[in-house]
Structures are given as structure tokens and as C-alpha cells.
Amino acid sequence: MISVNGRLFEYHSRLTAFEFGNVRHPNVLIFVGGLTDGFLTVSYVSTLAEKLAMCNWSVIQILLSSSYTGYGASSLAQDAEEISKLVALLRSPDSENGNRKKVGVLGHSTGSQDTLYYLSKYEQSAETSIDFGILQACTSDREALLQFMDPVVMENSIKMAKDLIDKGNGKQFMPYEICPDVFESPINAYRWNSLASERGDDDFFSSYLGLEDHRNTFGKVNRPLLVLYSGNDETVPTNVDKETVMEKFKDATDPKWWSPLSTVVPGASHNLGPDSSPGATDMALGLIVEFVSSIG
């Protein structure tokens, strides 16, 4: 079991964040987890915090309304709004947690969607702007779902979700028999359609997306961006060419902002966990530290 030292604080009403370590560094990397993630569910974060502390960077993990089992009633837009509350607090000269110099966001899994949404679609102000973004395990929820869900059942569930949305009932939860054992919590029609349908609101990283699709996300990024795709990501279908997917991301991004450190990390699992090949996690964390250090 993991235990870490640090500080838990409230960044908005009923919303908390955790700063790893005992020193408030002038620069902050905000970690945003994926579906079902919360504090300490992604093991590499505490190790990354130790490495970045030596470069005068703090790692702060944000807890969102969508964390743990809350994602079924949330959206990327809501996540972005909550992330902006933490960013504003960290930049505020009047907050005991504020007055930070640089602030960036590292998204893992669906947290990558949050990060890219924040960079490409969320209207940032001077108080809520971030200095860079990192996408780790930026994979397709739809393609992951199709690995273990019958395609006919899935399409029927999407049709039901769209019907509910069309009737103004997007917040209504999907019946269990339509989405059995897919997630650990109830999920409403809007979020199911967003995650499961082709080109839904969450569909940023699917292998079938083309340049025009990516221009609406990657093409709108105007901050330094590091993209790390896991070479042995168990959520990615075996027929997906990861290098080709990465090339699509790169082609849509302004070369000024695409980090040359971006790569497919050989042997890395989805969450850079112990099932990764030897050296894969160290390589990924090393690239993150190198990229973040270049920002400061």
C-alpha cells in the first residue's frame, strides 16, 4: 500500500487537491487522472513528484467531481471548469496556496481529454491560463469499449442515449441492462454517448479520426505539448498502429508547440504500472521531467 507526505487543501467548495511533499515549490504540475481514478490510484505520480521536487516543481493531484465513480454524471466541460478553479487559486497572490510562477497540467487516460479540452476549447483568462500540457495514455474510450462489449449491444445503447438526449433527458442514467458491467458506477445518457459514440464529445484520440478532426483539438493548442503514448497499452486494440496515431496528432499540431520529446514509450502499460517492461516507466518519467524542466 502506498503512503505519501503532503498537504490536502480545498481549492473550491467541496473540492480538494493534494500537494505531494513538504515544500511549496514555485512551479506546479497538476495531475488529472482518468475514469475511476482518485488519490494514489496511479502509482507513478508520487515518484514523479519526488523527481520534479529536485527541479523546484510541485505535483498537485486534483480531485474532481468526476473522480472515482463520479464520471457518469460529469463532462469534460465540467472538469475544465473545476481545473480552472485550482489554476486560479495557484496563481492568486492572495492565497496561501498561490503566487506560483508556472502551472501546467498532466492528464492520464481520460485526464488527457481534460487536458486537451482545456488547451483547445476552454476559454482561459489570465488567471486560469496554463503554461503547458502533457498527455499520457491518450487513448480512445470507444475503441477500448469495443474490445469487450458486443458491437450490436454498444450501438443499441448509443441509440438509446441519443434518443434520451434528443428528448432533453441527457442527464437520465442509462439502464443497467443496456450498459452492464462496463463501468463501476451509473452513467447518464450524455456521458455514455460522449464516451462511446463515434466523434462524441470525448472522442479525441480514436485511430479512425482524421486531420480535420484533430485540427479541432490538437490544431488549436497554443502552449507547449508533450504526448506520451504507451507502447503496450492494454486499452488499445492490437490492430491500431500507435506510431500512425501519433503522427496524426503531430501533423495537426503547430510545430511550435509539439514537443520533440513526444513518443510512443516502448513496453509501457496504460498507467505505467508494474506490468510495464523494465525501464519503460523510468523512460516516461524521465521525458516528463525533461520537458517540464525546459518550461521553467
C-alpha positions in Angstrom: 0.0 0.0 0.0 1.2 3.5 -0.9 1.5 6.3 1.7 2.9 9.8 1.0 3.5 13.0 2.8 2.0 16.3 1.6 -0.8 18.7 2.1 -4.5 18.3 1.4 -6.4 21.6 0.8 -9.7 22.8 -0.5 -9.5 24.7 -3.9 -13.2 25.3 -4.2 -16.3 24.4 -2.2 -16.3 20.6 -1.5 -13.4 20.1 -3.9 -9.9 19.2 -2.8 -6.4 18.8 -4.1 -3.2 17.2 -2.7 0.3 18.7 -3.0 2.9 16.0 -2.7 5.9 16.6 -0.4 6.5 19.1 2.4 7.8 22.1 0.3 5.7 24.5 -1.7 7.7 24.9 -4.8 7.2 28.0 -7.1 6.0 25.9 -10.1 3.2 23.4 -10.2 2.3 20.4 -12.3 -1.3 19.5 -11.8 -2.1 15.8 -12.3 -5.5 14.8 -13.7 -6.4 11.1 -13.5 -8.7 9.1 -15.7 -12.1 7.4 -15.2 -12.3 5.8 -11.7 -9.0 7.5 -10.6 -8.5 9.3 -7.4 -5.7 9.9 -4.9 -2.9 7.3 -5.2 -4.7 5.2 -7.9 -1.9 5.9 -10.4 1.3 4.8 -8.7 3.8 6.8 -10.7 2.6 10.1 -9.5 4.3 10.0 -6.2 7.6 9.0 -7.9 7.2 11.8 -10.4 6.6 14.3 -7.6 9.9 13.3 -6.0 11.8 13.7 -9.2 10.2 17.1 -10.0 10.8 18.4 -6.5 14.5 18.4 -7.3 13.7 20.8 -10.1 11.7 23.2 -7.9 8.3 21.8 -9.2 5.5 20.6 -7.0 3.0 18.0 -8.2 -0.6 18.6 -7.1 -3.2 16.0 -7.8 -6.7 17.4 -8.3 -9.8 15.7 -7.1 -12.7 16.5 -9.4 -16.5 15.9 -9.1 -15.9 13.2 -11.8 -13.1 11.4 -9.8 -13.6 7.9 -8.5 -17.2 7.0 -9.5 -18.4 10.4 -10.3 -17.6 10.5 -14.0 -21.0 9.1 -15.1 -22.7 12.4 -14.2 -20.0 14.7 -15.4 -18.4 16.1 -18.6 -15.1 17.4 -20.0 -16.6 20.9 -19.7 -17.4 20.5 -16.0 -13.9 19.0 -15.4 -12.3 22.0 -17.2 -14.3 24.5 -15.1 -13.1 22.8 -11.9 -9.5 22.6 -13.1 -9.7 26.4 -13.8 -10.7 26.9 -10.1 -7.4 25.3 -9.0 -5.3 27.1 -11.5 -6.8 30.4 -10.4 -6.1 29.6 -6.8 -2.5 28.7 -7.6 -1.9 31.9 -9.5 -3.6 34.2 -6.9 -1.2 36.3 -4.9 -3.8 36.4 -2.1 -4.0 32.6 -1.5 -1.7 30.7 0.9 -1.5 28.1 -1.9 -1.0 30.7 -4.6 1.6 33.0 -6.1 3.0 30.2 -8.2 5.0 31.1 -11.3 4.4 28.3 -13.8 1.4 26.0 -13.9 1.0 23.0 -16.2 -1.4 20.1 -16.5 -0.6 16.4 -16.9 -3.5 14.2 -17.9 -3.5 10.5 -17.6 -6.0 8.4 -19.7 -9.3 10.4 -19.8 -7.4 13.1 -18.0 -5.7 13.5 -21.3 -9.0 14.5 -22.8 -9.5 17.0 -20.0 -6.0 18.5 -20.7 -6.5 18.7 -24.4 -10.0 20.2 -23.9 -8.6 22.8 -21.6 -5.9 23.7 -24.1 -8.1 23.7 -27.2 -11.7 24.5 -26.2 -11.8 26.1 -22.7 -11.7 29.9 -22.7 -8.7 30.7 -20.5 -8.3 34.0 -18.8 -5.0 35.4 -17.4 -6.0 33.9 -14.0 -6.8 30.4 -15.4 -4.3 30.0 -18.2 -1.8 27.2 -18.1 1.8 27.2 -19.4 1.8 23.7 -21.0 0.1 20.3 -21.2 1.1 16.7 -21.1 -0.9 13.8 -22.4 -0.1 10.4 -21.0 -2.0 7.3 -22.3 -4.2 9.4 -24.6 -6.4 6.5 -25.9 -9.8 6.0 -27.3 -12.6 5.1 -24.9 -14.8 3.9 -27.8 -12.1 1.6 -29.1 -11.4 0.3 -25.6 -15.0 -0.4 -25.0 -15.3 -2.3 -28.3 -12.7 -4.8 -27.1 -15.0 -6.3 -24.5 -18.5 -5.1 -25.4 -20.7 -6.6 -28.2 -20.8 -4.1 -31.0 -24.6 -4.6 -31.5 -25.2 -4.0 -27.8 -23.0 -1.0 -27.8 -24.7 0.6 -30.9 -28.1 -0.1 -29.3 -27.0 1.6 -26.1 -25.7 4.6 -28.1 -29.1 4.9 -29.9 -30.9 4.8 -26.6 -28.6 7.5 -25.2 -29.1 9.7 -28.3 -32.9 9.3 -28.1 -32.8 10.4 -24.4 -30.6 13.4 -25.3 -32.9 14.4 -28.2 -35.8 14.4 -25.7 -33.9 16.7 -23.3 -33.1 13.8 -20.9 -29.3 13.7 -21.3 -28.9 13.6 -17.5 -31.0 10.5 -17.2 -29.0 7.4 -16.2 -28.7 4.5 -18.6 -30.5 1.2 -17.6 -28.2 -1.4 -16.2 -29.2 -4.0 -18.8 -28.1 -1.7 -21.6 -24.6 -0.9 -20.1 -23.9 -4.0 -17.9 -20.6 -4.2 -16.1 -19.0 -1.6 -18.3 -18.2 0.9 -15.6 -18.3 0.8 -11.8 -20.9 3.5 -11.5 -24.2 4.7 -13.1 -23.6 6.7 -16.2 -26.0 9.2 -17.8 -27.1 9.3 -21.4 -25.0 12.3 -22.2 -21.7 10.9 -20.8 -22.3 7.5 -22.3 -22.9 9.0 -25.8 -19.9 11.2 -25.3 -17.6 8.3 -24.4 -19.0 5.5 -26.6 -20.2 7.1 -29.9 -18.0 7.9 -32.9 -17.0 11.5 -32.7 -18.7 12.0 -29.4 -17.6 14.9 -27.1 -14.9 12.7 -25.5 -13.7 11.2 -28.8 -10.3 13.0 -29.3 -7.9 10.1 -29.8 -9.5 7.3 -31.9 -7.5 5.8 -34.7 -10.2 6.5 -37.3 -10.1 10.2 -36.7 -8.5 12.3 -39.5 -6.6 15.5 -39.8 -9.8 17.7 -39.9 -10.9 16.1 -36.6 -7.6 16.7 -34.9 -7.4 20.3 -36.1 -10.3 21.0 -33.8 -8.3 19.8 -30.8 -4.6 19.4 -31.4 -4.7 22.2 -34.1 -5.9 24.7 -31.5 -3.2 24.1 -29.0 -1.0 27.2 -28.4 1.1 26.0 -25.5 3.9 23.5 -25.4 2.5 20.0 -25.6 4.2 16.6 -24.7 2.4 13.5 -25.8 3.4 10.1 -24.5 1.6 7.0 -25.9 2.2 3.7 -24.1 3.7 1.1 -26.4 2.0 -1.8 -24.5 -1.3 0.0 -23.7 -3.8 -2.8 -22.9 -6.7 -0.5 -23.6 -5.6 -0.1 -27.3 -6.8 -2.7 -29.8 -3.9 -4.8 -31.3 -4.8 -3.7 -34.8 -4.2 0.0 -34.0 -0.8 1.3 -35.2 0.3 3.6 -32.4 3.0 5.3 -34.4 0.5 6.2 -37.1 -1.9 7.6 -34.5 0.9 9.7 -33.0 1.8 11.0 -36.5 -1.8 12.2 -36.9 -1.6 14.1 -33.6 1.7 15.7 -34.6 0.6 16.6 -38.1 -2.4 18.5 -36.7 -0.4 20.4 -34.1 1.5 23.6 -34.7 5.2 22.5 -34.8 6.0 25.5 -32.5 4.1 23.7 -29.7 4.7 20.0 -30.4 7.5 18.7 -28.1 10.1 16.7 -29.9 10.2 14.5 -26.8 6.8 13.2 -27.7 6.9 9.5 -28.5 5.5 6.0 -28.2 7.1 4.6 -25.0 8.2 1.0 -25.7 6.9 -1.5 -23.3 4.8 1.0 -21.3 1.4 -0.1 -20.0 -1.6 2.2 -19.8 -0.8 3.6 -16.3 3.0 3.0 -16.4 2.4 0.4 -13.7 4.4 -2.8 -12.8 3.2 -4.6 -15.8 5.3 -2.3 -18.0 8.5 -3.6 -19.4 11.7 -2.9 -17.4 12.8 0.6 -17.9 9.6 1.8 -19.6 8.3 3.8 -16.6 11.7 5.3 -16.0 11.8 6.4 -19.6 8.4 8.0 -19.5 9.0 9.8 -16.2 12.4 11.0 -17.5 10.8 12.5 -20.6 8.2 14.3 -18.4 10.9 15.7 -16.1 13.0 16.8 -19.1 10.0 18.5 -20.7 8.8 20.2 -17.5 12.3 21.4 -16.7 12.5 23.1 -20.1 9.5 25.2 -19.3 10.9 26.7 -16.1 
